[in-house]
Structure formats: structure tokens, C-alpha cells
Amino acid sequence: MLYEKFTTAWDNLDVETFISLFHEDYEMTWHSTGKTTNMQNADWDKLAYNMSASKHENRRCVYENEDIMITHQIATFANGSRDAILASYLKKDGLIWRQETGSTPLPKLEE
């Protein structure tokens, strides 16, 4: 399914393959601002940085079929902040078409 391709591309820092998993009509709604990102205004350079600078733990596909993929993970970012992230991906033509995320800040890990 799409989840395996998605996570493999992320883990391998394969930006080209990762981007190829998104439909040309892709839109993401940011939970924090309500802002919408699409294929034309996406910051793909920032994506490449995020792929290499963040660590993902307890990543799992909660549910996936031909129409939708739901994922959950704990992300630790370069600045040490951590979030639990729930994401919903609607599919079109086997690709990610619509995405919406929600995140909950978590305490930083003790050093």
C-alpha cells in the first residue's frame, strides 16, 4: 500500500520519490493556522530539511484502504520539541490528494 512507499522514501531521504506520492491536485490544511498548501506553493526545500532533521518514533499506519490513509507518530524536531502527530490522507488515483494533520506538543526528553 501507499504507507510503505511513504515511510521508505522518508527514511531514505528520497525527496523525489516522496514527492511522487502526491497527486498534482494535492492540498494540505495546516491544523495550526488553517492555511492550505498545494503542489505549487509547497516548500519542498523545507521538506528535504525536515526529512533529515526530524526523528520519527512509534510510527504506524492506523488504517489504510484505497480511499484513505490514517497515520500516527511521535516526531522530535531539530530544536528538541516533540509532537504526537495524527494525519489523515485522502487518496485520488492511488496518490495523496488531501492531507490534514493535528498535533499535540509533548514534553522534551530528559537529557
N, C-alpha and C positions, 0 to 999 in steps of 0.2 A: 504494500500500500504506500501511500504518499509519505506517511510518517517516517518510514525507514530512510527514504531518499532525503527527506528534510534534515533529519538528525545526522546522517552520514555526511552530507555536504557541510553542515555546520561544524561538525567535529574535525573534518579535514580542511577547514578554512577554504573551502571551494566556493568562492563567491559566484563564479559563473554558473555552476550547476545549481546553487541555491536560488539565484535569480530566475533561472529557467523554470522553476517550480511554480512561478506566479503567472497568472493569466494576464494578458495585455490590458484587461479592464479592471485589474486589481485595485482595491481600495482598503485602507486600514483606518479605523476610527480609534484615536488615542483616548484611553479612558480618562486621563488626567485633564485634557483640555477640550475634548470633543472635536479636535482638529482632524481632518481627513488627509491621508497621504495616498497618492496613487503612483502608478509606474512612472509618470512624467515628473512628479515633484519629490520622489523618494530620494533620500540622501544615501546613495549606495556606497559612497566612500565611508560614511559613518557606520554603515552595516559591516563593512570589512573590518573596521577598527573594533566594533562590538564583538564580532566573532572571535577575535584574538584576545580581547581584553577582559572578557567576562567568563566566569566559570559556571557551569550548569550542573546541578545535583538533583538527585531524586526525580529525574526527568522521566515522564511517562505519557503514553497516549491513553487518555481516559476512555475515548471512544472514537472510532473511525468507520465510516462507510463511504459509499460513492458520492454522497452529498455534503458531508461534514467531517471535520476532524477537531477533537477537543483535546488539549494538552495541558499538563501542569508541570511546573518545575520550580526549583529554587535557584535564583540567579544571584551570584556575587559579582559585583562590578569592580572596576579598577580602583575606585575610591574607597572600597571596603563596604559600601552599602549593600544590603541584601534584600531581595523581594521574593515573595511567593507569587508566581505568575500563572494565571489561568487564561488560556487563549482559545478562542473559537474561530475556526477557519471554514468558511463555506467554499465549496468547490464548484467549478464550472469547467467542463471539458477535461476533467481529471487534474486540474491545476487549482492553486489557491486563488480565489476570486475576491472574497470579502474576509476581512480579519478584524476582530475586536479583542482587546485584552483588558484584563483587570489585574491589578497587583496590590499586594499588601506588604508594606515595609516590615522587615524583620530586624531583630537586634543584630548588631555586628558580632562576629565571632570573637571570642576571647583569644587574645594572643598569648 
